[in-house]
Amino acid sequence: MTVLVTGASGTIEVTGGTLTLNGTNTFSGTLRASGGTLSLNNMYAAQYATLDYNVADSGAFNFTSLPTLICGGLTGSGNF
């Protein structure tokens, strides 16, 4: 699924499969990949969002195709 995300708050949690963010999003809540893959294909895909990753999560963030990723913050007990 490929989407453009807007809004001021809340959490988008990927629990299975892949969610791809290709555009410049204005979502300012939390993005969490607890069981699936959150693929960020635009350096501004998470520019206002906080990326949340915990050691117990089996999901993944994928932004390897980007030379730079701008995000609003990082949180959680896992390593990015």
All heavy atoms as TSV, in Angstrom:
chain	resi	resn	atom	element	x	y	z
A	1	MET	N	N	0.842	-1.168	0.000
A	1	MET	CA	C	0.000	0.000	0.000
A	1	MET	C	C	0.893	1.238	0.000
A	1	MET	O	O	1.843	1.331	0.760
A	1	MET	CB	C	-0.889	-0.011	1.244
A	1	MET	CG	C	-1.710	1.245	1.393
A	1	MET	SD	S	-2.579	1.368	2.987
A	1	MET	CE	C	-3.696	0.016	2.867
A	2	THR	N	N	0.581	2.193	-0.853
A	2	THR	CA	C	1.319	3.447	-0.913
A	2	THR	C	C	0.346	4.585	-0.602
A	2	THR	O	O	-0.708	4.670	-1.217
A	2	THR	CB	C	1.940	3.652	-2.303
A	2	THR	OG1	O	2.815	2.558	-2.568
A	2	THR	CG2	C	2.719	4.950	-2.372
A	3	VAL	N	N	0.694	5.435	0.363
A	3	VAL	CA	C	-0.232	6.477	0.812
A	3	VAL	C	C	0.501	7.802	1.063
A	3	VAL	O	O	1.713	7.843	1.235
A	3	VAL	CB	C	-0.955	6.068	2.113
A	3	VAL	CG1	C	-1.807	4.859	1.887
A	3	VAL	CG2	C	0.026	5.821	3.232
A	4	LEU	N	N	-0.273	8.884	1.089
A	4	LEU	CA	C	0.188	10.194	1.538
A	4	LEU	C	C	-0.484	10.424	2.881
A	4	LEU	O	O	-1.704	10.285	2.999
A	4	LEU	CB	C	-0.202	11.290	0.552
A	4	LEU	CG	C	0.180	12.711	0.952
A	4	LEU	CD1	C	1.700	12.851	0.964
A	4	LEU	CD2	C	-0.428	13.713	0.016
A	5	VAL	N	N	0.268	10.745	3.895
A	5	VAL	CA	C	-0.264	10.851	5.247
A	5	VAL	C	C	-0.241	12.301	5.706
A	5	VAL	O	O	0.787	12.969	5.623
A	5	VAL	CB	C	0.561	9.979	6.228
A	5	VAL	CG1	C	-0.037	10.036	7.612
A	5	VAL	CG2	C	0.637	8.550	5.732
A	6	THR	N	N	-1.386	12.772	6.199
A	6	THR	CA	C	-1.481	14.117	6.755
A	6	THR	C	C	-2.158	14.022	8.115
A	6	THR	O	O	-2.779	13.022	8.447
A	6	THR	CB	C	-2.306	15.051	5.843
A	6	THR	OG1	O	-3.630	14.539	5.728
A	6	THR	CG2	C	-1.682	15.168	4.471
A	7	GLY	N	N	-2.071	15.052	8.905
A	7	GLY	CA	C	-2.742	15.068	10.191
A	7	GLY	C	C	-1.800	15.498	11.298
A	7	GLY	O	O	-0.594	15.563	11.121
A	8	ALA	N	N	-2.399	15.758	12.454
A	8	ALA	CA	C	-1.635	16.353	13.534
A	8	ALA	C	C	-1.176	15.389	14.607
A	8	ALA	O	O	-0.233	15.681	15.315
A	8	ALA	CB	C	-2.468	17.454	14.188
A	9	SER	N	N	-1.821	14.241	14.755
A	9	SER	CA	C	-1.428	13.387	15.873
A	9	SER	C	C	-1.876	11.963	15.646
A	9	SER	O	O	-2.446	11.627	14.618
A	9	SER	CB	C	-2.017	13.922	17.176
A	9	SER	OG	O	-3.425	13.853	17.125
A	10	GLY	N	N	-1.634	11.133	16.647
A	10	GLY	CA	C	-2.010	9.734	16.567
A	10	GLY	C	C	-0.809	8.865	16.244
A	10	GLY	O	O	0.323	9.328	16.162
A	11	THR	N	N	-1.092	7.574	16.055
A	11	THR	CA	C	-0.045	6.612	15.744
A	11	THR	C	C	-0.449	5.807	14.523
A	11	THR	O	O	-1.573	5.339	14.429
A	11	THR	CB	C	0.182	5.651	16.926
A	11	THR	OG1	O	0.603	6.399	18.061
A	11	THR	CG2	C	1.227	4.604	16.601
A	12	ILE	N	N	0.478	5.646	13.605
A	12	ILE	CA	C	0.311	4.726	12.492
A	12	ILE	C	C	1.238	3.563	12.786
A	12	ILE	O	O	2.449	3.739	12.889
A	12	ILE	CB	C	0.662	5.379	11.148
A	12	ILE	CG1	C	-0.325	6.495	10.840
A	12	ILE	CG2	C	0.678	4.337	10.036
A	12	ILE	CD1	C	0.003	7.290	9.611
A	13	GLU	N	N	0.652	2.381	12.979
A	13	GLU	CA	C	1.436	1.197	13.332
A	13	GLU	C	C	1.288	0.154	12.237
A	13	GLU	O	O	0.188	-0.222	11.874
A	13	GLU	CB	C	0.963	0.635	14.666
A	13	GLU	CG	C	1.767	-0.557	15.123
A	13	GLU	CD	C	1.437	-0.993	16.538
A	13	GLU	OE1	O	0.572	-0.367	17.184
A	13	GLU	OE2	O	2.053	-1.948	16.998
A	14	VAL	N	N	2.416	-0.291	11.726
A	14	VAL	CA	C	2.441	-1.352	10.723
A	14	VAL	C	C	2.651	-2.662	11.473
A	14	VAL	O	O	3.682	-2.857	12.119
A	14	VAL	CB	C	3.573	-1.130	9.691
A	14	VAL	CG1	C	3.565	-2.229	8.650
A	14	VAL	CG2	C	3.432	0.230	9.041
A	15	THR	N	N	1.649	-3.559	11.420
A	15	THR	CA	C	1.730	-4.821	12.158
A	15	THR	C	C	2.000	-6.015	11.244
A	15	THR	O	O	2.264	-7.104	11.718
A	15	THR	CB	C	0.433	-5.076	12.941
A	15	THR	OG1	O	-0.661	-5.110	12.020
A	15	THR	CG2	C	0.205	-3.996	13.975
A	16	GLY	N	N	1.937	-5.804	9.944
A	16	GLY	CA	C	2.207	-6.855	8.980
A	16	GLY	C	C	2.239	-6.265	7.588
A	16	GLY	O	O	1.682	-5.192	7.346
A	17	GLY	N	N	2.882	-6.920	6.667
A	17	GLY	CA	C	2.973	-6.407	5.310
A	17	GLY	C	C	3.898	-5.214	5.228
A	17	GLY	O	O	4.739	-4.994	6.098
A	18	THR	N	N	3.708	-4.414	4.169
A	18	THR	CA	C	4.559	-3.239	3.945
A	18	THR	C	C	3.702	-2.012	3.698
A	18	THR	O	O	2.774	-2.054	2.897
A	18	THR	CB	C	5.485	-3.457	2.728
A	18	THR	OG1	O	6.316	-4.593	2.986
A	18	THR	CG2	C	6.363	-2.240	2.475
A	19	LEU	N	N	4.018	-0.934	4.386
A	19	LEU	CA	C	3.417	0.372	4.131
A	19	LEU	C	C	4.525	1.244	3.562
A	19	LEU	O	O	5.579	1.405	4.192
A	19	LEU	CB	C	2.867	0.994	5.413
A	19	LEU	CG	C	2.333	2.423	5.292
A	19	LEU	CD1	C	1.118	2.468	4.366
A	19	LEU	CD2	C	1.977	2.976	6.663
A	20	THR	N	N	4.306	1.781	2.361
A	20	THR	CA	C	5.309	2.608	1.693
A	20	THR	C	C	4.855	4.056	1.674
A	20	THR	O	O	3.749	4.354	1.234
A	20	THR	CB	C	5.528	2.127	0.241
A	20	THR	OG1	O	5.941	0.762	0.274
A	20	THR	CG2	C	6.591	2.950	-0.448
A	21	LEU	N	N	5.712	4.949	2.146
A	21	LEU	CA	C	5.456	6.387	2.097
A	21	LEU	C	C	6.410	6.986	1.070
A	21	LEU	O	O	7.618	7.039	1.293
A	21	LEU	CB	C	5.659	7.022	3.477
A	21	LEU	CG	C	4.792	6.461	4.608
A	21	LEU	CD1	C	5.115	7.157	5.917
A	21	LEU	CD2	C	3.316	6.597	4.280
A	22	ASN	N	N	5.852	7.406	-0.070
A	22	ASN	CA	C	6.660	7.949	-1.168
A	22	ASN	C	C	6.680	9.469	-1.203
A	22	ASN	O	O	7.583	10.059	-1.764
A	22	ASN	CB	C	6.129	7.459	-2.520
A	22	ASN	CG	C	6.463	6.016	-2.776
A	22	ASN	OD1	O	7.548	5.557	-2.465
A	22	ASN	ND2	N	5.520	5.288	-3.339
A	23	GLY	N	N	5.661	10.097	-0.640
A	23	GLY	CA	C	5.510	11.535	-0.791
A	23	GLY	C	C	6.073	12.333	0.369
A	23	GLY	O	O	6.622	11.800	1.332
A	24	THR	N	N	5.911	13.648	0.264
A	24	THR	CA	C	6.262	14.571	1.330
A	24	THR	C	C	5.057	14.654	2.249
A	24	THR	O	O	4.056	15.270	1.907
A	24	THR	CB	C	6.618	15.952	0.763
A	24	THR	OG1	O	7.728	15.808	-0.113
A	24	THR	CG2	C	6.955	16.935	1.856
A	25	ASN	N	N	5.129	13.989	3.385
A	25	ASN	CA	C	3.997	13.903	4.301
A	25	ASN	C	C	4.058	14.978	5.367
A	25	ASN	O	O	5.131	15.453	5.725
A	25	ASN	CB	C	3.977	12.518	4.955
A	25	ASN	CG	C	3.746	11.428	3.941
A	25	ASN	OD1	O	2.688	11.356	3.349
A	25	ASN	ND2	N	4.750	10.598	3.720
A	26	THR	N	N	2.885	15.348	5.888
A	26	THR	CA	C	2.804	16.355	6.943
A	26	THR	C	C	2.294	15.757	8.250
A	26	THR	O	O	2.002	16.496	9.184
A	26	THR	CB	C	1.892	17.524	6.515
A	26	THR	OG1	O	0.579	17.023	6.250
A	26	THR	CG2	C	2.455	18.218	5.279
A	27	PHE	N	N	2.204	14.453	8.342
A	27	PHE	CA	C	1.773	13.764	9.553
A	27	PHE	C	C	2.774	14.035	10.669
A	27	PHE	O	O	3.979	13.891	10.484
A	27	PHE	CB	C	1.681	12.257	9.273
A	27	PHE	CG	C	1.339	11.432	10.474
A	27	PHE	CD1	C	0.066	11.477	11.024
A	27	PHE	CD2	C	2.279	10.603	11.054
A	27	PHE	CE1	C	-0.256	10.706	12.124
A	27	PHE	CE2	C	1.974	9.826	12.152
A	27	PHE	CZ	C	0.697	9.874	12.685
A	28	SER	N	N	2.265	14.413	11.850
A	28	SER	CA	C	3.175	14.757	12.950
A	28	SER	C	C	3.015	13.847	14.157
A	28	SER	O	O	3.445	14.188	15.249
A	28	SER	CB	C	2.975	16.212	13.364
A	28	SER	OG	O	1.652	16.416	13.828
A	29	GLY	N	N	2.435	12.686	13.958
A	29	GLY	CA	C	2.292	11.727	15.046
A	29	GLY	C	C	3.459	10.753	15.086
A	29	GLY	O	O	4.580	11.081	14.732
A	30	THR	N	N	3.156	9.522	15.502
A	30	THR	CA	C	4.161	8.478	15.660
A	30	THR	C	C	4.011	7.431	14.566
A	30	THR	O	O	2.905	7.006	14.253
A	30	THR	CB	C	4.014	7.802	17.039
A	30	THR	OG1	O	4.177	8.790	18.047
A	30	THR	CG2	C	5.038	6.713	17.239
A	31	LEU	N	N	5.125	7.015	13.991
A	31	LEU	CA	C	5.167	5.922	13.019
A	31	LEU	C	C	5.875	4.751	13.679
A	31	LEU	O	O	7.005	4.888	14.152
A	31	LEU	CB	C	5.928	6.339	11.752
A	31	LEU	CG	C	5.316	7.465	10.934
A	31	LEU	CD1	C	6.285	7.915	9.847
A	31	LEU	CD2	C	4.001	7.009	10.315
A	32	ARG	N	N	5.199	3.590	13.709
A	32	ARG	CA	C	5.775	2.418	14.377
A	32	ARG	C	C	5.664	1.196	13.481
A	32	ARG	O	O	4.614	0.940	12.896
A	32	ARG	CB	C	5.048	2.155	15.689
A	32	ARG	CG	C	5.651	1.004	16.454
A	32	ARG	CD	C	5.114	0.915	17.848
A	32	ARG	NE	N	5.798	-0.169	18.543
A	32	ARG	CZ	C	5.318	-0.772	19.593
A	32	ARG	NH1	N	4.168	-0.391	20.108
A	32	ARG	NH2	N	5.986	-1.743	20.155
A	33	ALA	N	N	6.730	0.450	13.357
A	33	ALA	CA	C	6.746	-0.804	12.600
A	33	ALA	C	C	6.933	-1.935	13.599
A	33	ALA	O	O	8.044	-2.356	13.879
A	33	ALA	CB	C	7.867	-0.793	11.569
A	34	SER	N	N	5.821	-2.430	14.164
A	34	SER	CA	C	5.924	-3.455	15.204
A	34	SER	C	C	5.963	-4.867	14.638
A	34	SER	O	O	6.424	-5.785	15.307
A	34	SER	CB	C	4.768	-3.326	16.195
A	34	SER	OG	O	3.532	-3.554	15.531
A	35	GLY	N	N	5.483	-5.052	13.408
A	35	GLY	CA	C	5.470	-6.398	12.855
A	35	GLY	C	C	5.628	-6.451	11.356
A	35	GLY	O	O	5.865	-7.499	10.783
A	36	GLY	N	N	5.499	-5.341	10.681
A	36	GLY	CA	C	5.649	-5.285	9.237
A	36	GLY	C	C	6.812	-4.386	8.873
A	36	GLY	O	O	7.690	-4.128	9.688
A	37	THR	N	N	6.790	-3.873	7.649
A	37	THR	CA	C	7.854	-2.981	7.185
A	37	THR	C	C	7.268	-1.624	6.827
A	37	THR	O	O	6.284	-1.544	6.095
A	37	THR	CB	C	8.552	-3.567	5.945
A	37	THR	OG1	O	9.129	-4.824	6.297
A	37	THR	CG2	C	9.653	-2.649	5.440
A	38	LEU	N	N	7.861	-0.583	7.351
A	38	LEU	CA	C	7.517	0.780	6.975
A	38	LEU	C	C	8.630	1.269	6.072
A	38	LEU	O	O	9.769	1.434	6.500
A	38	LEU	CB	C	7.378	1.677	8.198
A	38	LEU	CG	C	7.026	3.136	7.924
A	38	LEU	CD1	C	5.698	3.238	7.183
A	38	LEU	CD2	C	6.954	3.911	9.214
A	39	SER	N	N	8.313	1.439	4.803
A	39	SER	CA	C	9.303	1.832	3.807
A	39	SER	C	C	9.164	3.321	3.513
A	39	SER	O	O	8.104	3.780	3.091
A	39	SER	CB	C	9.089	1.005	2.528
A	39	SER	OG	O	10.052	1.314	1.574
A	40	LEU	N	N	10.228	4.057	3.745
A	40	LEU	CA	C	10.245	5.502	3.524
A	40	LEU	C	C	11.081	5.778	2.282
A	40	LEU	O	O	12.294	5.579	2.294
A	40	LEU	CB	C	10.816	6.219	4.747
A	40	LEU	CG	C	10.110	5.904	6.077
A	40	LEU	CD1	C	10.876	6.494	7.238
A	40	LEU	CD2	C	8.682	6.398	6.052
A	41	ASN	N	N	10.431	6.220	1.203
A	41	ASN	CA	C	11.109	6.406	-0.080
A	41	ASN	C	C	11.258	7.870	-0.474
A	41	ASN	O	O	11.537	8.166	-1.631
A	41	ASN	CB	C	10.363	5.647	-1.181
A	41	ASN	CG	C	10.409	4.154	-0.972
A	41	ASN	OD1	O	11.287	3.648	-0.288
A	41	ASN	ND2	N	9.471	3.445	-1.555
A	42	ASN	N	N	11.063	8.757	0.459
A	42	ASN	CA	C	11.200	10.188	0.229
A	42	ASN	C	C	11.857	10.759	1.486
A	42	ASN	O	O	11.426	10.439	2.599
A	42	ASN	CB	C	9.821	10.813	-0.003
A	42	ASN	CG	C	9.857	12.302	-0.269
A	42	ASN	OD1	O	10.497	13.060	0.458
A	42	ASN	ND2	N	9.161	12.733	-1.288
A	43	MET	N	N	12.864	11.589	1.323
A	43	MET	CA	C	13.570	12.094	2.505
A	43	MET	C	C	12.665	12.900	3.435
A	43	MET	O	O	12.970	13.081	4.608
A	43	MET	CB	C	14.804	12.911	2.110
A	43	MET	CG	C	14.522	14.231	1.447
A	43	MET	SD	S	16.020	15.108	0.907
A	43	MET	CE	C	16.708	15.636	2.453
A	44	TYR	N	N	11.521	13.367	2.934
A	44	TYR	CA	C	10.570	14.133	3.743
A	44	TYR	C	C	9.339	13.316	4.125
A	44	TYR	O	O	8.360	13.859	4.617
A	44	TYR	CB	C	10.137	15.394	3.006
A	44	TYR	CG	C	11.285	16.319	2.694
A	44	TYR	CD1	C	11.747	16.465	1.406
A	44	TYR	CD2	C	11.913	17.037	3.704
A	44	TYR	CE1	C	12.808	17.306	1.110
A	44	TYR	CE2	C	12.980	17.880	3.425
A	44	TYR	CZ	C	13.416	18.007	2.126
A	44	TYR	OH	O	14.471	18.841	1.854
A	45	ALA	N	N	9.373	12.005	3.934
A	45	ALA	CA	C	8.222	11.148	4.217
A	45	ALA	C	C	7.843	11.158	5.695
A	45	ALA	O	O	6.685	10.965	6.039
A	45	ALA	CB	C	8.490	9.722	3.753
A	46	ALA	N	N	8.807	11.397	6.570
A	46	ALA	CA	C	8.554	11.410	8.016
A	46	ALA	C	C	9.083	12.696	8.648
A	46	ALA	O	O	9.466	12.713	9.817
A	46	ALA	CB	C	9.209	10.200	8.666
A	47	GLN	N	N	9.065	13.778	7.893
A	47	GLN	CA	C	9.722	15.010	8.348
A	47	GLN	C	C	9.189	15.564	9.666
A	47	GLN	O	O	9.930	16.198	10.408
A	47	GLN	CB	C	9.653	16.076	7.263
A	47	GLN	CG	C	8.260	16.548	6.918
A	47	GLN	CD	C	8.262	17.583	5.815
A	47	GLN	OE1	O	9.221	18.331	5.677
A	47	GLN	NE2	N	7.208	17.617	5.029
A	48	TYR	N	N	7.917	15.330	9.988
A	48	TYR	CA	C	7.355	15.831	11.246
A	48	TYR	C	C	7.013	14.699	12.212
A	48	TYR	O	O	6.594	14.945	13.328
A	48	TYR	CB	C	6.100	16.657	10.985
A	48	TYR	CG	C	6.337	17.842	10.083
A	48	TYR	CD1	C	5.773	17.907	8.815
A	48	TYR	CD2	C	7.149	18.902	10.487
A	48	TYR	CE1	C	5.998	18.991	7.972
A	48	TYR	CE2	C	7.385	19.985	9.655
A	48	TYR	CZ	C	6.799	20.023	8.406
A	48	TYR	OH	O	7.032	21.092	7.574
A	49	ALA	N	N	7.170	13.459	11.790
A	49	ALA	CA	C	6.764	12.296	12.579
A	49	ALA	C	C	7.900	11.788	13.460
A	49	ALA	O	O	9.073	11.975	13.164
A	49	ALA	CB	C	6.295	11.178	11.648
A	50	THR	N	N	7.525	11.106	14.523
A	50	THR	CA	C	8.479	10.437	15.391
A	50	THR	C	C	8.499	8.955	15.018
A	50	THR	O	O	7.457	8.316	14.966
A	50	THR	CB	C	8.077	10.586	16.869
A	50	THR	OG1	O	8.075	11.982	17.199
A	50	THR	CG2	C	9.031	9.851	17.787
A	51	LEU	N	N	9.683	8.414	14.737
A	51	LEU	CA	C	9.832	6.998	14.423
A	51	LEU	C	C	10.018	6.243	15.732
A	51	LEU	O	O	10.887	6.584	16.533
A	51	LEU	CB	C	11.026	6.767	13.504
A	51	LEU	CG	C	11.027	7.538	12.184
A	51	LEU	CD1	C	12.276	7.194	11.370
A	51	LEU	CD2	C	9.765	7.259	11.384
A	52	ASP	N	N	9.183	5.224	15.947
A	52	ASP	CA	C	9.185	4.463	17.196
A	52	ASP	C	C	9.572	3.016	16.898
A	52	ASP	O	O	8.907	2.330	16.126
A	52	ASP	CB	C	7.791	4.512	17.813
A	52	ASP	CG	C	7.691	3.784	19.141
A	52	ASP	OD1	O	8.697	3.249	19.631
A	52	ASP	OD2	O	6.573	3.746	19.696
A	53	TYR	N	N	10.662	2.547	17.515
A	53	TYR	CA	C	11.101	1.167	17.328
A	53	TYR	C	C	11.582	0.594	18.649
A	53	TYR	O	O	12.407	1.209	19.330
A	53	TYR	CB	C	12.230	1.094	16.295
A	53	TYR	CG	C	12.593	-0.328	15.945
A	53	TYR	CD1	C	11.736	-1.108	15.181
A	53	TYR	CD2	C	13.766	-0.894	16.397
A	53	TYR	CE1	C	12.041	-2.419	14.882
A	53	TYR	CE2	C	14.089	-2.197	16.099
A	53	TYR	CZ	C	13.226	-2.965	15.344
A	53	TYR	OH	O	13.536	-4.258	15.051
A	54	ASN	N	N	11.052	-0.556	19.011
A	54	ASN	CA	C	11.398	-1.186	20.282
A	54	ASN	C	C	12.071	-2.532	20.060
A	54	ASN	O	O	11.846	-3.191	19.052
A	54	ASN	CB	C	10.139	-1.363	21.138
A	54	ASN	CG	C	9.584	-0.030	21.567
A	54	ASN	OD1	O	10.174	0.663	22.379
A	54	ASN	ND2	N	8.457	0.366	20.994
A	55	VAL	N	N	12.885	-2.962	21.014
A	55	VAL	CA	C	13.625	-4.213	20.914
A	55	VAL	C	C	12.684	-5.391	20.669
A	55	VAL	O	O	12.992	-6.301	19.906
A	55	VAL	CB	C	14.480	-4.440	22.185
A	55	VAL	CG1	C	15.102	-5.819	22.195
A	55	VAL	CG2	C	15.559	-3.382	22.296
A	56	ALA	N	N	11.519	-5.388	21.274
A	56	ALA	CA	C	10.570	-6.497	21.138
A	56	ALA	C	C	9.861	-6.512	19.783
A	56	ALA	O	O	9.219	-7.496	19.436
A	56	ALA	CB	C	9.532	-6.427	22.261
A	57	ASP	N	N	9.965	-5.445	19.000
A	57	ASP	CA	C	9.295	-5.379	17.707
A	57	ASP	C	C	10.001	-6.259	16.686
A	57	ASP	O	O	11.221	-6.324	16.637
A	57	ASP	CB	C	9.285	-3.933	17.180
A	57	ASP	CG	C	8.406	-3.021	18.013
A	57	ASP	OD1	O	7.564	-3.530	18.770
A	57	ASP	OD2	O	8.569	-1.797	17.899
A	58	SER	N	N	9.200	-6.923	15.848
A	58	SER	CA	C	9.785	-7.746	14.786
A	58	SER	C	C	9.714	-7.029	13.436
A	58	SER	O	O	10.148	-7.570	12.424
A	58	SER	CB	C	9.055	-9.089	14.694
A	58	SER	OG	O	7.690	-8.886	14.359
A	59	GLY	N	N	9.188	-5.822	13.427
A	59	GLY	CA	C	9.073	-5.049	12.196
A	59	GLY	C	C	10.371	-4.360	11.822
A	59	GLY	O	O	11.395	-4.510	12.492
A	60	ALA	N	N	10.307	-3.585	10.728
A	60	ALA	CA	C	11.511	-2.911	10.240
A	60	ALA	C	C	11.153	-1.587	9.581
A	60	ALA	O	O	10.090	-1.443	8.990
A	60	ALA	CB	C	12.233	-3.793	9.243
A	61	PHE	N	N	12.063	-0.644	9.700
A	61	PHE	CA	C	12.005	0.589	8.927
A	61	PHE	C	C	12.972	0.428	7.768
A	61	PHE	O	O	14.105	-0.006	7.958
A	61	PHE	CB	C	12.424	1.795	9.772
A	61	PHE	CG	C	11.408	2.215	10.794
A	61	PHE	CD1	C	11.462	1.724	12.086
A	61	PHE	CD2	C	10.401	3.091	10.456
A	61	PHE	CE1	C	10.531	2.107	13.029
A	61	PHE	CE2	C	9.458	3.486	11.396
A	61	PHE	CZ	C	9.520	2.988	12.682
A	62	ASN	N	N	12.528	0.759	6.568
A	62	ASN	CA	C	13.392	0.657	5.397
A	62	ASN	C	C	13.523	2.038	4.767
A	62	ASN	O	O	12.555	2.582	4.245
A	62	ASN	CB	C	12.815	-0.338	4.395
A	62	ASN	CG	C	13.668	-0.460	3.149
A	62	ASN	OD1	O	14.721	0.147	3.050
A	62	ASN	ND2	N	13.202	-1.232	2.202
A	63	PHE	N	N	14.704	2.597	4.858
A	63	PHE	CA	C	14.986	3.866	4.183
A	63	PHE	C	C	16.374	3.810	3.573
A	63	PHE	O	O	17.063	4.812	3.419
A	63	PHE	CB	C	14.819	5.078	5.111
A	63	PHE	CG	C	15.435	4.936	6.474
A	63	PHE	CD1	C	16.750	5.295	6.693
A	63	PHE	CD2	C	14.692	4.470	7.532
A	63	PHE	CE1	C	17.324	5.172	7.954
A	63	PHE	CE2	C	15.248	4.343	8.805
A	63	PHE	CZ	C	16.566	4.705	9.011
A	64	THR	N	N	16.797	2.620	3.190
A	64	THR	CA	C	18.151	2.405	2.696
A	64	THR	C	C	18.412	3.045	1.336
A	64	THR	O	O	19.561	3.287	0.984
A	64	THR	CB	C	18.481	0.904	2.605
A	64	THR	OG1	O	17.522	0.275	1.760
A	64	THR	CG2	C	18.443	0.263	3.980
A	65	SER	N	N	17.347	3.348	0.575
A	65	SER	CA	C	17.554	3.948	-0.742
A	65	SER	C	C	17.793	5.457	-0.660
A	65	SER	O	O	18.089	6.090	-1.665
A	65	SER	CB	C	16.355	3.662	-1.647
A	65	SER	OG	O	15.195	4.296	-1.127
A	66	LEU	N	N	17.663	6.016	0.533
A	66	LEU	CA	C	17.795	7.464	0.701
A	66	LEU	C	C	19.179	7.848	1.214
A	66	LEU	O	O	19.683	7.238	2.156
A	66	LEU	CB	C	16.753	7.972	1.698
A	66	LEU	CG	C	15.293	7.757	1.337
A	66	LEU	CD1	C	14.402	8.209	2.498
A	66	LEU	CD2	C	14.932	8.497	0.068
A	67	PRO	N	N	19.783	8.895	0.644
A	67	PRO	CA	C	21.052	9.374	1.189
A	67	PRO	C	C	20.854	10.106	2.517
A	67	PRO	O	O	21.746	10.152	3.354
A	67	PRO	CB	C	21.586	10.315	0.110
A	67	PRO	CG	C	20.379	10.751	-0.644
A	67	PRO	CD	C	19.392	9.620	-0.558
A	68	THR	N	N	19.653	10.677	2.706
A	68	THR	CA	C	19.325	11.442	3.909
A	68	THR	C	C	17.860	11.228	4.245
A	68	THR	O	O	17.020	11.172	3.353
A	68	THR	CB	C	19.554	12.954	3.675
A	68	THR	OG1	O	20.909	13.170	3.305
A	68	THR	CG2	C	19.232	13.767	4.910
A	69	LEU	N	N	17.545	11.099	5.523
A	69	LEU	CA	C	16.162	11.022	5.985
A	69	LEU	C	C	15.967	12.083	7.049
A	69	LEU	O	O	16.745	12.157	8.007
A	69	LEU	CB	C	15.840	9.643	6.563
A	69	LEU	CG	C	14.451	9.517	7.185
A	69	LEU	CD1	C	13.376	9.618	6.109
A	69	LEU	CD2	C	14.323	8.230	7.962
A	70	ILE	N	N	14.943	12.893	6.890
A	70	ILE	CA	C	14.605	13.916	7.874
A	70	ILE	C	C	13.373	13.426	8.626
A	70	ILE	O	O	12.362	13.100	8.006
A	70	ILE	CB	C	14.325	15.271	7.196
A	70	ILE	CG1	C	15.598	15.750	6.503
A	70	ILE	CG2	C	13.809	16.293	8.206
A	70	ILE	CD1	C	15.411	16.968	5.637
A	71	CYS	N	N	13.471	13.356	9.961
A	71	CYS	CA	C	12.311	12.939	10.749
A	71	CYS	C	C	12.178	13.851	11.958
A	71	CYS	O	O	13.128	14.518	12.357
A	71	CYS	CB	C	12.408	11.476	11.161
A	71	CYS	SG	S	13.714	11.088	12.314
A	72	GLY	N	N	10.980	13.845	12.517
A	72	GLY	CA	C	10.697	14.705	13.661
A	72	GLY	C	C	11.348	14.241	14.947
A	72	GLY	O	O	11.562	15.016	15.862
A	73	GLY	N	N	11.664	12.938	15.028
A	73	GLY	CA	C	12.297	12.416	16.232
A	73	GLY	C	C	12.406	10.911	16.186
A	73	GLY	O	O	11.837	10.253	15.317
A	74	LEU	N	N	13.153	10.363	17.132
A	74	LEU	CA	C	13.330	8.928	17.289
A	74	LEU	C	C	12.995	8.562	18.711
A	74	LEU	O	O	13.350	9.285	19.655
A	74	LEU	CB	C	14.778	8.521	17.006
A	74	LEU	CG	C	15.340	8.838	15.620
A	74	LEU	CD1	C	16.838	8.534	15.578
A	74	LEU	CD2	C	14.610	8.069	14.557
A	75	THR	N	N	12.315	7.422	18.897
A	75	THR	CA	C	11.990	6.962	20.244
A	75	THR	C	C	11.965	5.440	20.267
A	75	THR	O	O	11.928	4.804	19.219
A	75	THR	CB	C	10.646	7.545	20.724
A	75	THR	OG1	O	10.478	7.270	22.119
A	75	THR	CG2	C	9.473	6.993	19.949
A	76	GLY	N	N	11.974	4.876	21.458
A	76	GLY	CA	C	11.916	3.428	21.615
A	76	GLY	C	C	13.236	2.861	22.096
A	76	GLY	O	O	14.252	3.555	22.147
A	77	SER	N	N	13.209	1.575	22.405
A	77	SER	CA	C	14.385	0.920	22.973
A	77	SER	C	C	15.251	0.218	21.927
A	77	SER	O	O	16.296	-0.317	22.252
A	77	SER	CB	C	13.950	-0.105	24.012
A	77	SER	OG	O	13.100	-1.081	23.402
A	78	GLY	N	N	14.842	0.219	20.654
A	78	GLY	CA	C	15.594	-0.454	19.603
A	78	GLY	C	C	16.598	0.463	18.916
A	78	GLY	O	O	16.612	1.673	19.139
A	79	ASN	N	N	17.435	-0.129	18.104
A	79	ASN	CA	C	18.427	0.617	17.328
A	79	ASN	C	C	17.939	0.779	15.900
A	79	ASN	O	O	17.461	-0.170	15.302
A	79	ASN	CB	C	19.773	-0.119	17.316
A	79	ASN	CG	C	20.405	-0.163	18.673
A	79	ASN	OD1	O	20.349	0.790	19.415
A	79	ASN	ND2	N	20.996	-1.286	19.012
A	80	PHE	N	N	18.114	1.963	15.348
A	80	PHE	CA	C	17.690	2.212	13.978
A	80	PHE	C	C	18.779	1.838	13.049
A	80	PHE	O	O	19.701	1.992	12.739
A	80	PHE	CB	C	17.282	3.668	13.789
A	80	PHE	CG	C	15.902	3.932	14.331
A	80	PHE	CD1	C	15.729	4.343	15.631
A	80	PHE	CD2	C	14.787	3.737	13.550
A	80	PHE	CE1	C	14.469	4.574	16.150
A	80	PHE	CE2	C	13.520	3.977	14.039
A	80	PHE	CZ	C	13.355	4.398	15.345
